[in-house]
Amino acid sequence: MPEVESGETGVVVIGDRLTLPLFRMTGMKTIEASDQRSAEEALRQAASDGYRIAIVLKHIVSDEDSIRKVAARLNITLLVLPTKWSKPTPFNVEKLLAEALGLG
């Protein structure tokens, strides 16, 4: 039986057992995963339960491109959320702004 009502867009958070209680306290649905493989399996489970939006905590993802491909195949919109345990990724604000304005 699907977790999400028919016609409803559900949001699920996929992360580790230490972080997920914080999301549960806000009323969000969660699926536990500890690494890349279990996160991809959690995405498959989320899709079969009817979820269309997934938030995956970055520190459990080792290959972001791979998990994005899995999400695309499952027709799930994916947000990889940085955490204090994930490696920081440097970014160029000017380049991002230029791209957002259609200049880059």
C-alpha positions as CSV (number, residue, x, y, z in Angstrom):
1,M,0.0,0.0,0.0
2,P,1.5,3.4,-1.0
3,E,2.5,5.8,1.7
4,V,1.4,8.8,-0.4
5,E,-2.2,9.5,-1.4
6,S,-3.0,9.2,-5.1
7,G,-2.4,12.5,-6.9
8,E,-0.3,13.9,-4.0
9,T,3.3,14.8,-4.3
10,G,5.1,13.4,-1.4
11,V,8.5,14.5,0.1
12,V,10.8,12.0,1.9
13,V,14.1,12.5,3.6
14,I,16.8,9.9,3.2
15,G,19.6,9.9,5.8
16,D,21.4,8.3,8.7
17,R,19.8,7.2,11.9
18,L,21.3,10.1,13.9
19,T,20.0,12.9,11.7
20,L,16.6,11.6,10.7
21,P,14.8,12.2,14.1
22,L,15.3,15.9,13.5
23,F,13.3,15.6,10.3
24,R,10.7,13.3,11.9
25,M,10.1,16.0,14.5
26,T,9.0,18.3,11.8
27,G,6.5,15.7,10.5
28,M,8.5,14.7,7.4
29,K,8.6,11.1,6.2
30,T,12.0,9.5,6.4
31,I,13.9,6.4,5.2
32,E,17.2,5.4,6.8
33,A,20.3,4.9,4.7
34,S,24.0,4.8,5.8
35,D,25.8,4.8,2.5
36,Q,25.5,5.3,-1.3
37,R,24.1,1.8,-2.0
38,S,21.5,2.0,0.7
39,A,20.6,5.5,-0.3
40,E,19.9,4.3,-3.9
41,E,17.8,1.5,-2.5
42,A,15.9,4.0,-0.4
43,L,15.2,6.0,-3.5
44,R,13.7,2.9,-5.1
45,Q,11.6,2.3,-2.0
46,A,10.4,5.9,-2.0
47,A,9.4,5.7,-5.7
48,S,7.4,2.5,-5.0
49,D,5.7,4.2,-2.1
50,G,4.7,7.1,-4.3
51,Y,7.1,9.8,-3.3
52,R,8.1,12.2,-6.1
53,I,10.6,14.5,-4.1
54,A,13.5,13.1,-2.1
55,I,16.0,15.0,0.1
56,V,19.2,13.0,0.6
57,L,21.8,14.0,3.1
58,K,25.1,14.6,1.4
59,H,27.3,12.9,3.9
60,I,25.9,9.5,3.0
61,V,26.4,10.0,-0.8
62,S,29.8,9.1,-2.3
63,D,28.8,9.6,-6.0
64,E,26.3,12.4,-6.5
65,D,26.1,11.9,-10.2
66,S,25.2,8.3,-9.8
67,I,22.4,8.9,-7.3
68,R,21.0,11.7,-9.5
69,K,20.8,9.2,-12.4
70,V,18.9,6.8,-10.2
71,A,16.5,9.5,-9.2
72,A,16.0,10.6,-12.8
73,R,15.2,7.0,-13.9
74,L,12.7,6.8,-11.0
75,N,11.2,10.2,-11.9
76,I,12.0,11.6,-8.5
77,T,13.1,15.2,-8.0
78,L,16.3,15.0,-5.9
79,L,17.8,17.5,-3.5
80,V,21.2,16.6,-2.0
81,L,21.3,18.5,1.3
82,P,24.8,19.4,2.7
83,T,25.4,18.6,6.3
84,K,28.1,19.4,8.8
85,W,29.6,16.0,8.1
86,S,29.8,16.5,4.3
87,K,32.9,17.9,2.5
88,P,32.4,21.5,1.6
89,T,32.4,22.3,-2.1
90,P,33.8,25.6,-3.2
91,F,31.7,27.6,-5.6
92,N,32.1,30.8,-7.6
93,V,29.2,33.2,-6.7
94,E,29.9,35.4,-9.8
95,K,29.7,32.4,-12.1
96,L,26.5,31.2,-10.5
97,L,24.9,34.6,-10.8
98,A,25.9,34.9,-14.4
99,E,24.4,31.5,-15.2
100,A,21.2,32.5,-13.3
101,L,20.9,35.7,-15.4
102,G,21.6,33.8,-18.6
103,L,25.0,35.3,-19.2
104,G,27.2,32.3,-18.5
